Amino acid sequence: MKSVSYDKINKSREYLKPLGQIDCRALFGGYSLAVDNTVFAMVCDGELYLRANEACAEYSTGKPPVLLSVPKRGRTVLLNYVLVEEPLWQEPATLLHLSTQALRAAQREKRARESAKRLKDLPNITFQLEVQLCAANIRDVETLQAYGPRKAWLHIRKVNKHAGLRALMALAGAVEGLHAAALPSQTRNELYEWYHRMARRTEPHSGD
């Protein structure tokens, strides 16, 4: 199956040459296709999927799009990438147009993410929590996301022994781009259990 995917990657590069140099790397059990570090498509099991956008939606009107599905933690997750079905390969100009729109949509999303690099722009990050994160040497969004909520909370705990469950939930929501109250119940339960395991090792606190 890997050789089939490589064939489709090479075919995609040939058809989409006007977009520029297309780089690929392993991702989600398949391969991402990117131009200037902006991912706009995926190749999985020998099929090309374009990042969903308005142009793709208009092209597939009357027929539900086939989304890329990948396994994650024992369940199937649908990604926002639409299958390029065989008839579209017979329309190179249309395929190039849809791919161009997919790339532009990905570039817009990337610019929007980069414009919100300050920690304070994330959900749940109050001024007080931002100060604590900076004191723990977590000074930007990338570092917070790389650490994840649990490791970030442990670092905050070193500078603020009163950091509690509310701070942990706030960090988890910030990493996911959600208000803490909107975290999935399974995530909240896992964090709750982890927090109490950690709290038993030291004196438990419930504040921020």
Secondary structure, DSSP 8 states (H G I E B T S, - for coil): -HHHHHHHHHHHHHHTGGG---EEEEETTEEEEEETTEEEEEEETTEEEEE--HHHHHHTTTS---EEEEEETTEEEEEEEEE--HHHHT-HHHHHHHHHHHHHHHHHHHHHHHTT-SGGGSTT--HHHHHHHHHTT--SHHHHHHHHHHHHHHHHHHH-TT--HHHHHHHHHHHHTS-GGGS-HHHHHHHHHHHHHHHHHS------
